Amino acid sequence: MSQATPILALDNVSKVFGRADNPVYAARSVSFALRSGRTLALVGESGSGKTTAARLIMREYQPDEGQLLFRGAALGKADKQSIAAYRASVQMVFQDPFSSLNPAHTIQYHLERPLRLHHKRLGRAERRGLVEELLARVKLDPALVMAKYPHELSGGQRQRISIARALAVNPQVIVADEPTSMLDVSVRLGILNLLNDMKAQLGLALLYITHDIATARYVAEEIMVMYSGQIVEWGDMESVLGNPQHPYTRLLLSAVPDPDRRFAETSADDELNRIEVIRRQSALPQPETLQVGANHFIRPMPQA
Ligand SMILES: Nc1ncnc2c1ncn2[C@@H]1O[C@H](COP(=O)(O)OP(=O)(O)OP(=O)(O)O)[C@@H](O)[C@H]1O
């Protein structure tokens, strides 16, 4: 893992929902760091806590415990100006490019809006010039798309607009929550390539949230596996995927389609039994972290 100073870090962050007598631990002592020019993939099944982690980063939720660090400084104590700088520096790309754009406004409006908010002194011509640059950056023709409304674009084009909108305020970090899962398979690769280009060309730090290990491998250098609100295995992508230690990571990997494997080799009952074992064990007190390789760690299953 790179040792450069992280731009953004979660330090032992916990978030609990529900009543005291029936708490839901959406994040349990979650720690990770995002660095320039690198992608960290956060993978896990539905309900594991991935979106909660994203919302904590976007400050939609305040942590119950732990803290958010931006360039090494705790954000909890930051003044208004630092919070505003943080908001511009950390942008999100959502899963659903259909609902994240307003159907009543043109693409030009969508891209000019963040420029108006964050660069108040720009004149009309400069703003238009920047919108054209943003569209070119996401490989869309400004002459063709600027005056269009979201419904006149394809899903892939809309997701490109969402990425352009995130880039409008010169962010340092992008949190992409399942950015391809609602897109047609044929356009997914284009969006993943675009994220990879943005990372390389602009030195962005990316948090790529997904339940799909195959796409995580395509975009990320590091991976964290989340289960039941806790990071159970993390490290360099090749080390974790090449030598998965945690039973839950193995389970996720076994769900990646393998064209050489026949369905009959594992029955649905086998899979359900394995999930049940993991669920029971994860309810036990969590054990200490183990270091597997130089840049590879796990929280193994506790002994009953
Ligand atoms: N606002 C909330 N109020 C109560 N419980 C919540 C809230 N947000 C999340 N949870 C619970 O926290 C847990 C983690 O949810 P979260 O949405 O973070 O998971 P996820 O991994 O992102 O799932 P998905 O992939 O389905 O979005 C779940 O049990 C969920 O029901």
The ligand as an SDF file (V2000), in Angstrom:
LIG
                    3D

 31 33  0  0  0  0  0  0  0  0999 V2000
  -31.0830    5.3460    8.0070 N   0  0  0  0  0  0  0  0  0  0  0  0
  -31.0840    4.0990    8.4810 C   0  0  0  0  0  0  0  0  0  0  0  0
  -31.8900    3.7310    9.5050 N   0  0  0  0  0  0  0  0  0  0  0  0
  -31.8850    2.4870    9.9950 C   0  0  0  0  0  0  0  0  0  0  0  0
  -31.0930    1.4840    9.5290 N   0  0  0  0  0  0  0  0  0  0  0  0
  -30.2720    1.7820    8.5130 C   0  0  0  0  0  0  0  0  0  0  0  0
  -30.2200    3.0950    7.9190 C   0  0  0  0  0  0  0  0  0  0  0  0
  -29.2930    3.0760    6.9160 N   0  0  0  0  0  0  0  0  0  0  0  0
  -28.8130    1.8260    6.8870 C   0  0  0  0  0  0  0  0  0  0  0  0
  -29.3830    1.0540    7.8250 N   0  0  0  0  0  0  0  0  0  0  0  0
  -29.0740   -0.3670    8.0990 C   0  0  0  0  0  0  0  0  0  0  0  0
  -27.6650   -0.4730    8.2080 O   0  0  0  0  0  0  0  0  0  0  0  0
  -27.1970   -1.6590    7.5670 C   0  0  0  0  0  0  0  0  0  0  0  0
  -26.1970   -1.2890    6.4780 C   0  0  0  0  0  0  0  0  0  0  0  0
  -26.9100   -0.6300    5.4070 O   0  0  0  0  0  0  0  0  0  0  0  0
  -26.1800   -0.0360    4.1150 P   0  0  0  0  0  0  0  0  0  0  0  0
  -27.2300    0.6220    3.2780 O   0  0  0  0  0  0  0  0  0  0  0  0
  -25.0310    0.7730    4.5420 O   0  0  0  0  0  0  0  0  0  0  0  0
  -25.6570   -1.3660    3.4070 O   0  0  0  0  0  0  0  0  0  0  0  0
  -25.1040   -1.5740    1.9160 P   0  0  0  0  0  0  0  0  0  0  0  0
  -23.9770   -2.5280    2.0250 O   0  0  0  0  0  0  0  0  0  0  0  0
  -24.8250   -0.2580    1.3020 O   0  0  0  0  0  0  0  0  0  0  0  0
  -26.3290   -2.2470    1.1910 O   0  0  0  0  0  0  0  0  0  0  0  0
  -26.8560   -2.0330   -0.3250 P   0  0  0  0  0  0  0  0  0  0  0  0
  -25.7770   -2.5860   -1.2150 O   0  0  0  0  0  0  0  0  0  0  0  0
  -28.1300   -2.8170   -0.3690 O   0  0  0  0  0  0  0  0  0  0  0  0
  -27.0680   -0.5500   -0.4960 O   0  0  0  0  0  0  0  0  0  0  0  0
  -28.4200   -2.3730    7.0390 C   0  0  0  0  0  0  0  0  0  0  0  0
  -28.8020   -3.3330    8.0040 O   0  0  0  0  0  0  0  0  0  0  0  0
  -29.4620   -1.2790    6.9440 C   0  0  0  0  0  0  0  0  0  0  0  0
  -30.7580   -1.8020    7.0790 O   0  0  0  0  0  0  0  0  0  0  0  0
  1  2  1  0
  2  3  1  0
  2  7  2  0
  3  4  2  0
  4  5  1  0
  5  6  2  0
  6  7  1  0
  6 10  1  0
  7  8  1  0
  8  9  2  0
  9 10  1  0
 10 11  1  0
 11 12  1  0
 11 30  1  0
 12 13  1  0
 13 14  1  0
 13 28  1  0
 14 15  1  0
 15 16  1  0
 16 17  2  0
 16 18  1  0
 16 19  1  0
 19 20  1  0
 20 21  2  0
 20 22  1  0
 20 23  1  0
 23 24  1  0
 24 25  2  0
 24 26  1  0
 24 27  1  0
 28 29  1  0
 28 30  1  0
 30 31  1  0
M  END
$$$$
